[in-house]
Amino acid sequence: MAIEIGRHARPQEDMPAEHGSIPVWNAENWYYEDFEVGDKIRSLRRTISEGEAMQFNMMVMDLHPYVADQHFAEKEGVFGKRLVAGAQVFSYGLGLAATNCVNSFSYGYDRLRFIKPVFIGDTIYTIRENLSKEPKYDDMGLVKVSYSVFKEEGVQVLYCEHLMTVKYKDGQPEKSSQSRQAGVS
């Protein structure tokens, strides 16, 4: 069975059958064994507006002058204009390429880097790449994906790696000899 990114066909039993059998958009049903190292997806592009930038700043109470003070950013700031908060770029960048696999759970993020500034009005997109997988627990393995966020014509602005635990289909797969030698448990 081929796994389709962005489609989840697991029947939903708590609604009418004719509704529950319709695939759910942006929800998936893949397992550890289905994860293929090297696969990539690219998101749609998204422009970050003034209003949503300030709304985000207020929600998270990030009132740093570089993101919230136009006068400071233009007159005293290094870039001559206001930035989009790094946390917002991270959230949007990952959200653009995130898929909702019902069998995976976030384990954490590594190597988060804000490479270039993002300004109000910039348009971003994300490339997600499957990096690695290793058996981890009796019922779940550990997979790692990277998120590379770009603006405009391919200028990279953010990079991070997301670790996720993912359920096995039929019990724990055999650990590789490399994993056993490295002491991965």
KATA-V256558 format. One record per backbone hydrogen bond with DSSP energy under -1.0 kcal/mol. NH is the residue of the N-H (numbers start at 1). CO is the residue of the C=O. If there is no record, write none. Layout:
# KATA-V256558
NH CO
NH CO
This chain:
# KATA-V256558
7 4
8 24
12 20
19 16
20 16
21 17
22 19
24 8
26 6
27 24
28 100
32 167
34 31
35 32
38 130
39 36
41 128
43 126
46 124
48 122
53 49
54 50
55 51
56 52
57 53
58 54
59 55
60 56
62 57
67 64
68 64
69 65
73 69
74 70
75 71
76 72
77 72
83 66
84 118
89 85
90 86
91 87
92 88
93 89
94 90
95 91
96 92
98 94
101 99
102 28
104 101
105 165
107 163
108 163
110 161
113 159
115 157
121 48
122 119
124 46
125 150
127 148
128 41
129 146
130 39
131 144
132 144
134 142
137 140
141 166
142 134
143 164
144 132
145 162
146 129
147 160
148 127
149 158
150 125
151 155
152 123
155 151
157 149
158 149
159 113
160 147
161 110
162 145
163 108
164 143
165 105
166 141
167 103
168 139
180 176
181 177
182 178
184 179
